[in-house]
């Protein structure tokens, strides 16, 4: 699956306000990792659901666990805790 296929580009465009600090022409080129971090941090339940439909919950979990394994993370403690619990429960063969 191409990382930024047309559906993902459309999703980014629909959530353009979350990326207010990125130039308009650069938004559709953001990485999947950055998209996951932004939607998990600032999106609502429907945004997260759509993200999981686009890239799969397993891929989102893989990216999330890779991001939180670093020394520094941008996730707030409550968000971090919630998605650890969520992915631990909903992802087969947990990537943690």
Backbone as XML, in Angstrom:
<?xml version="1.0"?>
<chain id="A" units="angstrom">
  <residue number="1" name="UNK">
    <atom name="N" x="0.848" y="-1.191" z="0.000"/>
    <atom name="CA" x="0.000" y="0.000" z="0.000"/>
    <atom name="C" x="0.884" y="1.242" z="0.000"/>
  </residue>
  <residue number="2" name="UNK">
    <atom name="N" x="0.680" y="2.133" z="-0.958"/>
    <atom name="CA" x="1.456" y="3.374" z="-0.950"/>
    <atom name="C" x="1.171" y="4.162" z="0.321"/>
  </residue>
  <residue number="3" name="UNK">
    <atom name="N" x="2.213" y="4.733" z="0.869"/>
    <atom name="CA" x="2.066" y="5.437" z="2.145"/>
    <atom name="C" x="1.067" y="6.596" z="2.063"/>
  </residue>
  <residue number="4" name="UNK">
    <atom name="N" x="1.152" y="7.412" z="1.043"/>
    <atom name="CA" x="0.219" y="8.533" z="0.930"/>
    <atom name="C" x="-0.626" y="8.386" z="-0.327"/>
  </residue>
  <residue number="5" name="UNK">
    <atom name="N" x="-1.519" y="7.388" z="-0.300"/>
    <atom name="CA" x="-2.403" y="7.189" z="-1.435"/>
    <atom name="C" x="-3.460" y="8.296" z="-1.468"/>
  </residue>
  <residue number="6" name="UNK">
    <atom name="N" x="-4.322" y="8.254" z="-2.448"/>
    <atom name="CA" x="-5.317" y="9.323" z="-2.626"/>
    <atom name="C" x="-6.269" y="9.438" z="-1.443"/>
  </residue>
  <residue number="7" name="UNK">
    <atom name="N" x="-6.652" y="8.307" z="-0.848"/>
    <atom name="CA" x="-7.545" y="8.358" z="0.318"/>
    <atom name="C" x="-6.875" y="9.044" z="1.503"/>
  </residue>
  <residue number="8" name="UNK">
    <atom name="N" x="-5.613" y="8.756" z="1.699"/>
    <atom name="CA" x="-4.875" y="9.380" z="2.803"/>
    <atom name="C" x="-4.705" y="10.872" z="2.544"/>
  </residue>
  <residue number="9" name="UNK">
    <atom name="N" x="-4.407" y="11.238" z="1.314"/>
    <atom name="CA" x="-4.289" y="12.659" z="0.970"/>
    <atom name="C" x="-5.609" y="13.384" z="1.215"/>
  </residue>
  <residue number="10" name="UNK">
    <atom name="N" x="-6.718" y="12.743" z="0.867"/>
    <atom name="CA" x="-8.036" y="13.330" z="1.111"/>
    <atom name="C" x="-8.278" y="13.488" z="2.612"/>
  </residue>
  <residue number="11" name="UNK">
    <atom name="N" x="-7.912" y="12.470" z="3.376"/>
    <atom name="CA" x="-8.068" y="12.510" z="4.835"/>
    <atom name="C" x="-7.256" y="13.663" z="5.429"/>
  </residue>
  <residue number="12" name="UNK">
    <atom name="N" x="-6.032" y="13.830" z="4.953"/>
    <atom name="CA" x="-5.183" y="14.933" z="5.422"/>
    <atom name="C" x="-5.837" y="16.263" z="5.085"/>
  </residue>
  <residue number="13" name="UNK">
    <atom name="N" x="-6.352" y="16.386" z="3.870"/>
    <atom name="CA" x="-6.995" y="17.636" z="3.446"/>
    <atom name="C" x="-8.224" y="17.936" z="4.303"/>
  </residue>
  <residue number="14" name="UNK">
    <atom name="N" x="-9.000" y="16.909" z="4.613"/>
    <atom name="CA" x="-10.190" y="17.087" z="5.456"/>
    <atom name="C" x="-9.827" y="17.519" z="6.878"/>
  </residue>
  <residue number="15" name="UNK">
    <atom name="N" x="-8.618" y="17.202" z="7.303"/>
    <atom name="CA" x="-8.160" y="17.547" z="8.655"/>
    <atom name="C" x="-7.045" y="18.595" z="8.606"/>
  </residue>
  <residue number="16" name="UNK">
    <atom name="N" x="-7.095" y="19.406" z="7.598"/>
    <atom name="CA" x="-6.063" y="20.408" z="7.337"/>
    <atom name="C" x="-5.806" y="21.322" z="8.533"/>
  </residue>
  <residue number="17" name="UNK">
    <atom name="N" x="-6.839" y="21.616" z="9.294"/>
    <atom name="CA" x="-6.670" y="22.530" z="10.432"/>
    <atom name="C" x="-5.738" y="21.960" z="11.503"/>
  </residue>
  <residue number="18" name="UNK">
    <atom name="N" x="-5.610" y="20.637" z="11.571"/>
    <atom name="CA" x="-4.691" y="20.035" z="12.538"/>
    <atom name="C" x="-3.231" y="20.276" z="12.154"/>
  </residue>
  <residue number="19" name="UNK">
    <atom name="N" x="-3.020" y="20.623" z="10.886"/>
    <atom name="CA" x="-1.670" y="20.852" z="10.372"/>
    <atom name="C" x="-1.501" y="22.317" z="9.972"/>
  </residue>
  <residue number="20" name="UNK">
    <atom name="N" x="-2.050" y="23.207" z="10.759"/>
    <atom name="CA" x="-2.112" y="24.636" z="10.434"/>
    <atom name="C" x="-0.743" y="25.244" z="10.188"/>
  </residue>
  <residue number="21" name="UNK">
    <atom name="N" x="0.293" y="24.707" z="10.762"/>
    <atom name="CA" x="1.637" y="25.287" z="10.684"/>
    <atom name="C" x="2.446" y="24.751" z="9.498"/>
  </residue>
  <residue number="22" name="UNK">
    <atom name="N" x="1.841" y="23.878" z="8.707"/>
    <atom name="CA" x="2.509" y="23.337" z="7.528"/>
    <atom name="C" x="1.951" y="24.013" z="6.294"/>
  </residue>
  <residue number="23" name="UNK">
    <atom name="N" x="2.827" y="24.382" z="5.372"/>
    <atom name="CA" x="2.380" y="25.021" z="4.140"/>
    <atom name="C" x="1.389" y="24.116" z="3.424"/>
  </residue>
  <residue number="24" name="UNK">
    <atom name="N" x="0.396" y="24.726" z="2.824"/>
    <atom name="CA" x="-0.698" y="23.996" z="2.180"/>
    <atom name="C" x="-0.201" y="22.957" z="1.175"/>
  </residue>
  <residue number="25" name="UNK">
    <atom name="N" x="0.770" y="23.330" z="0.348"/>
    <atom name="CA" x="1.250" y="22.409" z="-0.685"/>
    <atom name="C" x="2.110" y="21.271" z="-0.122"/>
  </residue>
  <residue number="26" name="UNK">
    <atom name="N" x="2.514" y="21.368" z="1.124"/>
    <atom name="CA" x="3.344" y="20.325" z="1.737"/>
    <atom name="C" x="2.531" y="19.352" z="2.591"/>
  </residue>
  <residue number="27" name="UNK">
    <atom name="N" x="1.289" y="19.682" z="2.850"/>
    <atom name="CA" x="0.490" y="18.857" z="3.755"/>
    <atom name="C" x="0.299" y="17.434" z="3.259"/>
  </residue>
  <residue number="28" name="UNK">
    <atom name="N" x="0.046" y="17.261" z="1.984"/>
    <atom name="CA" x="-0.212" y="15.901" z="1.499"/>
    <atom name="C" x="1.052" y="15.047" z="1.443"/>
  </residue>
  <residue number="29" name="UNK">
    <atom name="N" x="2.184" y="15.652" z="1.735"/>
    <atom name="CA" x="3.453" y="14.923" z="1.724"/>
    <atom name="C" x="3.931" y="14.546" z="3.123"/>
  </residue>
  <residue number="30" name="UNK">
    <atom name="N" x="3.110" y="14.827" z="4.152"/>
    <atom name="CA" x="3.538" y="14.481" z="5.499"/>
    <atom name="C" x="3.658" y="12.965" z="5.625"/>
  </residue>
  <residue number="31" name="UNK">
    <atom name="N" x="4.498" y="12.530" z="6.519"/>
    <atom name="CA" x="4.728" y="11.097" z="6.696"/>
    <atom name="C" x="3.544" y="10.448" z="7.412"/>
  </residue>
  <residue number="32" name="UNK">
    <atom name="N" x="3.421" y="9.157" z="7.196"/>
    <atom name="CA" x="2.387" y="8.387" z="7.893"/>
    <atom name="C" x="2.633" y="8.452" z="9.393"/>
  </residue>
  <residue number="33" name="UNK">
    <atom name="N" x="3.893" y="8.438" z="9.805"/>
    <atom name="CA" x="4.222" y="8.513" z="11.225"/>
    <atom name="C" x="3.709" y="9.809" z="11.842"/>
  </residue>
  <residue number="34" name="UNK">
    <atom name="N" x="3.897" y="10.916" z="11.125"/>
    <atom name="CA" x="3.422" y="12.201" z="11.629"/>
    <atom name="C" x="1.892" y="12.244" z="11.632"/>
  </residue>
  <residue number="35" name="UNK">
    <atom name="N" x="1.278" y="11.675" z="10.624"/>
    <atom name="CA" x="-0.181" y="11.624" z="10.562"/>
    <atom name="C" x="-0.737" y="10.846" z="11.748"/>
  </residue>
  <residue number="36" name="UNK">
    <atom name="N" x="-0.163" y="9.691" z="12.038"/>
    <atom name="CA" x="-0.623" y="8.878" z="13.168"/>
    <atom name="C" x="-0.482" y="9.660" z="14.472"/>
  </residue>
  <residue number="37" name="UNK">
    <atom name="N" x="0.676" y="10.255" z="14.685"/>
    <atom name="CA" x="0.898" y="11.024" z="15.919"/>
    <atom name="C" x="-0.118" y="12.153" z="16.064"/>
  </residue>
  <residue number="38" name="UNK">
    <atom name="N" x="-0.371" y="12.860" z="14.990"/>
    <atom name="CA" x="-1.295" y="13.999" z="15.034"/>
    <atom name="C" x="-2.726" y="13.547" z="15.283"/>
  </residue>
  <residue number="39" name="UNK">
    <atom name="N" x="-3.177" y="12.530" z="14.573"/>
    <atom name="CA" x="-4.560" y="12.073" z="14.747"/>
    <atom name="C" x="-4.758" y="11.452" z="16.125"/>
  </residue>
  <residue number="40" name="UNK">
    <atom name="N" x="-3.822" y="10.643" z="16.595"/>
    <atom name="CA" x="-3.973" y="10.061" z="17.930"/>
    <atom name="C" x="-3.942" y="11.134" z="19.012"/>
  </residue>
  <residue number="41" name="UNK">
    <atom name="N" x="-3.185" y="12.186" z="18.786"/>
    <atom name="CA" x="-3.052" y="13.247" z="19.788"/>
    <atom name="C" x="-4.193" y="14.259" z="19.760"/>
  </residue>
  <residue number="42" name="UNK">
    <atom name="N" x="-4.674" y="14.604" z="18.565"/>
    <atom name="CA" x="-5.615" y="15.722" z="18.445"/>
    <atom name="C" x="-6.926" y="15.392" z="17.752"/>
  </residue>
  <residue number="43" name="UNK">
    <atom name="N" x="-7.017" y="14.229" z="17.152"/>
    <atom name="CA" x="-8.246" y="13.863" z="16.456"/>
    <atom name="C" x="-9.312" y="13.387" z="17.426"/>
  </residue>
  <residue number="44" name="UNK">
    <atom name="N" x="-10.541" y="13.299" z="16.905"/>
    <atom name="CA" x="-11.621" y="12.758" z="17.732"/>
    <atom name="C" x="-11.792" y="11.270" z="17.425"/>
  </residue>
  <residue number="45" name="UNK">
    <atom name="N" x="-12.764" y="10.636" z="18.042"/>
    <atom name="CA" x="-12.971" y="9.209" z="17.863"/>
    <atom name="C" x="-13.200" y="8.807" z="16.415"/>
  </residue>
  <residue number="46" name="UNK">
    <atom name="N" x="-13.971" y="9.598" z="15.686"/>
    <atom name="CA" x="-14.222" y="9.297" z="14.272"/>
    <atom name="C" x="-12.955" y="9.432" z="13.440"/>
  </residue>
  <residue number="47" name="UNK">
    <atom name="N" x="-12.112" y="10.400" z="13.780"/>
    <atom name="CA" x="-10.836" y="10.576" z="13.064"/>
    <atom name="C" x="-9.940" y="9.361" z="13.266"/>
  </residue>
  <residue number="48" name="UNK">
    <atom name="N" x="-9.880" y="8.886" z="14.504"/>
    <atom name="CA" x="-9.047" y="7.721" z="14.819"/>
    <atom name="C" x="-9.593" y="6.489" z="14.093"/>
  </residue>
  <residue number="49" name="UNK">
    <atom name="N" x="-10.890" y="6.321" z="14.105"/>
    <atom name="CA" x="-11.516" y="5.192" z="13.416"/>
    <atom name="C" x="-11.180" y="5.211" z="11.926"/>
  </residue>
  <residue number="50" name="UNK">
    <atom name="N" x="-11.292" y="6.374" z="11.302"/>
    <atom name="CA" x="-10.987" y="6.497" z="9.871"/>
    <atom name="C" x="-9.508" y="6.212" z="9.606"/>
  </residue>
  <residue number="51" name="UNK">
    <atom name="N" x="-8.640" y="6.709" z="10.472"/>
    <atom name="CA" x="-7.206" y="6.435" z="10.337"/>
    <atom name="C" x="-6.954" y="4.927" z="10.357"/>
  </residue>
  <residue number="52" name="UNK">
    <atom name="N" x="-7.600" y="4.223" z="11.287"/>
    <atom name="CA" x="-7.438" y="2.769" z="11.379"/>
    <atom name="C" x="-7.961" y="2.074" z="10.123"/>
  </residue>
  <residue number="53" name="UNK">
    <atom name="N" x="-9.033" y="2.598" z="9.536"/>
    <atom name="CA" x="-9.556" y="2.031" z="8.293"/>
    <atom name="C" x="-8.570" y="2.241" z="7.139"/>
  </residue>
  <residue number="54" name="UNK">
    <atom name="N" x="-7.906" y="3.377" z="7.136"/>
    <atom name="CA" x="-6.997" y="3.712" z="6.040"/>
    <atom name="C" x="-5.682" y="2.936" z="6.104"/>
  </residue>
  <residue number="55" name="UNK">
    <atom name="N" x="-5.117" y="2.814" z="7.302"/>
    <atom name="CA" x="-3.782" y="2.194" z="7.393"/>
    <atom name="C" x="-3.771" y="0.904" z="8.196"/>
  </residue>
  <residue number="56" name="UNK">
    <atom name="N" x="-4.837" y="0.564" z="8.850"/>
    <atom name="CA" x="-5.052" y="-0.596" z="9.724"/>
    <atom name="C" x="-4.623" y="-0.257" z="11.153"/>
  </residue>
  <residue number="57" name="UNK">
    <atom name="N" x="-5.351" y="-0.860" z="12.072"/>
    <atom name="CA" x="-5.046" y="-0.648" z="13.487"/>
    <atom name="C" x="-3.676" y="-1.231" z="13.825"/>
  </residue>
  <residue number="58" name="UNK">
    <atom name="N" x="-3.304" y="-2.318" z="13.148"/>
    <atom name="CA" x="-2.002" y="-2.936" z="13.394"/>
    <atom name="C" x="-0.855" y="-2.011" z="12.981"/>
  </residue>
  <residue number="59" name="UNK">
    <atom name="N" x="-1.001" y="-1.375" z="11.819"/>
    <atom name="CA" x="0.038" y="-0.445" z="11.347"/>
    <atom name="C" x="0.120" y="0.769" z="12.278"/>
  </residue>
  <residue number="60" name="UNK">
    <atom name="N" x="-1.038" y="1.276" z="12.704"/>
    <atom name="CA" x="-1.053" y="2.416" z="13.632"/>
    <atom name="C" x="-0.368" y="2.034" z="14.939"/>
  </residue>
  <residue number="61" name="UNK">
    <atom name="N" x="-0.641" y="0.832" z="15.447"/>
    <atom name="CA" x="-0.014" y="0.362" z="16.691"/>
    <atom name="C" x="1.489" y="0.235" z="16.520"/>
  </residue>
  <residue number="62" name="UNK">
    <atom name="N" x="1.912" y="-0.312" z="15.396"/>
    <atom name="CA" x="3.342" y="-0.460" z="15.116"/>
    <atom name="C" x="4.036" y="0.901" z="15.140"/>
  </residue>
  <residue number="63" name="UNK">
    <atom name="N" x="3.428" y="1.880" z="14.499"/>
    <atom name="CA" x="3.998" y="3.235" z="14.467"/>
    <atom name="C" x="3.994" y="3.843" z="15.867"/>
  </residue>
  <residue number="64" name="UNK">
    <atom name="N" x="2.878" y="3.710" z="16.573"/>
    <atom name="CA" x="2.757" y="4.255" z="17.931"/>
    <atom name="C" x="3.836" y="3.692" z="18.847"/>
  </residue>
  <residue number="65" name="UNK">
    <atom name="N" x="4.004" y="2.365" z="18.859"/>
    <atom name="CA" x="5.002" y="1.759" z="19.737"/>
    <atom name="C" x="6.425" y="2.145" z="19.348"/>
  </residue>
  <residue number="66" name="UNK">
    <atom name="N" x="6.657" y="2.321" z="18.068"/>
    <atom name="CA" x="7.978" y="2.785" z="17.622"/>
    <atom name="C" x="8.221" y="4.205" z="18.140"/>
  </residue>
  <residue number="67" name="UNK">
    <atom name="N" x="7.188" y="5.051" z="18.057"/>
    <atom name="CA" x="7.333" y="6.434" z="18.501"/>
    <atom name="C" x="7.553" y="6.527" z="20.006"/>
  </residue>
  <residue number="68" name="UNK">
    <atom name="N" x="6.843" y="5.723" z="20.778"/>
    <atom name="CA" x="6.975" y="5.845" z="22.238"/>
    <atom name="C" x="8.207" y="5.130" z="22.768"/>
  </residue>
  <residue number="69" name="UNK">
    <atom name="N" x="8.877" y="4.366" z="21.932"/>
    <atom name="CA" x="10.103" y="3.704" z="22.374"/>
    <atom name="C" x="11.302" y="4.653" z="22.371"/>
  </residue>
  <residue number="70" name="UNK">
    <atom name="N" x="11.130" y="5.798" z="21.757"/>
    <atom name="CA" x="12.209" y="6.787" z="21.712"/>
    <atom name="C" x="12.348" y="7.470" z="23.062"/>
  </residue>
  <residue number="71" name="UNK">
    <atom name="N" x="13.475" y="8.110" z="23.235"/>
    <atom name="CA" x="13.756" y="8.814" z="24.490"/>
    <atom name="C" x="12.739" y="9.937" z="24.736"/>
  </residue>
  <residue number="72" name="UNK">
    <atom name="N" x="12.359" y="10.632" z="23.677"/>
    <atom name="CA" x="11.426" y="11.747" z="23.782"/>
    <atom name="C" x="10.190" y="11.439" z="22.941"/>
  </residue>
  <residue number="73" name="UNK">
    <atom name="N" x="9.028" y="11.753" z="23.470"/>
    <atom name="CA" x="7.781" y="11.543" z="22.740"/>
    <atom name="C" x="6.927" y="12.792" z="22.822"/>
  </residue>
  <residue number="74" name="UNK">
    <atom name="N" x="6.080" y="12.986" z="21.830"/>
    <atom name="CA" x="5.196" y="14.150" z="21.807"/>
    <atom name="C" x="3.807" y="13.843" z="22.344"/>
  </residue>
  <residue number="75" name="UNK">
    <atom name="N" x="3.558" y="12.600" z="22.724"/>
    <atom name="CA" x="2.241" y="12.241" z="23.243"/>
    <atom name="C" x="2.091" y="12.727" z="24.672"/>
  </residue>
  <residue number="76" name="UNK">
    <atom name="N" x="0.919" y="13.248" z="24.966"/>
    <atom name="CA" x="0.610" y="13.629" z="26.348"/>
    <atom name="C" x="0.401" y="12.347" z="27.161"/>
  </residue>
  <residue number="77" name="UNK">
    <atom name="N" x="0.652" y="12.414" z="28.460"/>
    <atom name="CA" x="0.540" y="11.203" z="29.288"/>
    <atom name="C" x="-0.803" y="10.479" z="29.165"/>
  </residue>
  <residue number="78" name="UNK">
    <atom name="N" x="-1.916" y="11.203" z="29.149"/>
    <atom name="CA" x="-3.232" y="10.565" z="29.057"/>
    <atom name="C" x="-3.426" y="9.873" z="27.711"/>
  </residue>
  <residue number="79" name="UNK">
    <atom name="N" x="-2.956" y="10.517" z="26.654"/>
    <atom name="CA" x="-3.059" y="9.942" z="25.314"/>
    <atom name="C" x="-2.198" y="8.691" z="25.226"/>
  </residue>
  <residue number="80" name="UNK">
    <atom name="N" x="-1.000" y="8.792" z="25.730"/>
    <atom name="CA" x="-0.068" y="7.669" z="25.743"/>
    <atom name="C" x="-0.679" y="6.473" z="26.491"/>
  </residue>
  <residue number="81" name="UNK">
    <atom name="N" x="-1.199" y="6.720" z="27.668"/>
    <atom name="CA" x="-1.796" y="5.670" z="28.486"/>
    <atom name="C" x="-2.999" y="5.040" z="27.765"/>
  </residue>
  <residue number="82" name="UNK">
    <atom name="N" x="-3.873" y="5.872" z="27.230"/>
    <atom name="CA" x="-5.074" y="5.374" z="26.558"/>
    <atom name="C" x="-4.715" y="4.453" z="25.396"/>
  </residue>
  <residue number="83" name="UNK">
    <atom name="N" x="-3.824" y="4.911" z="24.527"/>
    <atom name="CA" x="-3.517" y="4.107" z="23.343"/>
    <atom name="C" x="-2.659" y="2.890" z="23.664"/>
  </residue>
  <residue number="84" name="UNK">
    <atom name="N" x="-1.886" y="2.914" z="24.735"/>
    <atom name="CA" x="-1.211" y="1.690" z="25.176"/>
    <atom name="C" x="-2.257" y="0.644" z="25.548"/>
  </residue>
  <residue number="85" name="UNK">
    <atom name="N" x="-3.243" y="1.050" z="26.340"/>
    <atom name="CA" x="-4.310" y="0.133" z="26.734"/>
    <atom name="C" x="-5.102" y="-0.340" z="25.521"/>
  </residue>
  <residue number="86" name="UNK">
    <atom name="N" x="-5.430" y="0.596" z="24.638"/>
    <atom name="CA" x="-6.227" y="0.264" z="23.453"/>
    <atom name="C" x="-5.504" y="-0.746" z="22.570"/>
  </residue>
  <residue number="87" name="UNK">
    <atom name="N" x="-4.265" y="-0.457" z="22.219"/>
    <atom name="CA" x="-3.527" y="-1.347" z="21.323"/>
    <atom name="C" x="-3.207" y="-2.681" z="21.998"/>
  </residue>
  <residue number="88" name="UNK">
    <atom name="N" x="-2.943" y="-2.669" z="23.294"/>
    <atom name="CA" x="-2.700" y="-3.926" z="24.007"/>
    <atom name="C" x="-3.920" y="-4.838" z="23.917"/>
  </residue>
  <residue number="89" name="UNK">
    <atom name="N" x="-5.081" y="-4.245" z="23.925"/>
    <atom name="CA" x="-6.315" y="-5.033" z="23.906"/>
    <atom name="C" x="-6.752" y="-5.419" z="22.493"/>
  </residue>
  <residue number="90" name="UNK">
    <atom name="N" x="-6.532" y="-4.544" z="21.511"/>
    <atom name="CA" x="-7.125" y="-4.731" z="20.190"/>
    <atom name="C" x="-6.196" y="-5.184" z="19.075"/>
  </residue>
  <residue number="91" name="UNK">
    <atom name="N" x="-4.935" y="-5.305" z="19.365"/>
    <atom name="CA" x="-4.008" y="-5.714" z="18.311"/>
    <atom name="C" x="-3.488" y="-7.115" z="18.610"/>
  </residue>
  <residue number="92" name="UNK">
    <atom name="N" x="-3.758" y="-8.031" z="17.691"/>
    <atom name="CA" x="-3.273" y="-9.404" z="17.819"/>
    <atom name="C" x="-1.763" y="-9.415" z="17.692"/>
  </residue>
  <residue number="93" name="UNK">
    <atom name="N" x="-1.100" y="-10.260" z="18.468"/>
    <atom name="CA" x="0.352" y="-10.338" z="18.389"/>
    <atom name="C" x="0.971" y="-8.968" z="18.631"/>
  </residue>
  <residue number="94" name="UNK">
    <atom name="N" x="0.532" y="-8.337" z="19.703"/>
    <atom name="CA" x="0.922" y="-6.974" z="20.053"/>
    <atom name="C" x="2.343" y="-6.654" z="19.633"/>
  </residue>
  <residue number="95" name="UNK">
    <atom name="N" x="2.519" y="-5.484" z="19.020"/>
    <atom name="CA" x="3.829" y="-5.051" z="18.519"/>
    <atom name="C" x="4.686" y="-4.435" z="19.602"/>
  </residue>
  <residue number="96" name="UNK">
    <atom name="N" x="4.200" y="-4.393" z="20.815"/>
    <atom name="CA" x="4.944" y="-3.791" z="21.926"/>
    <atom name="C" x="6.078" y="-4.676" z="22.362"/>
  </residue>
</chain>
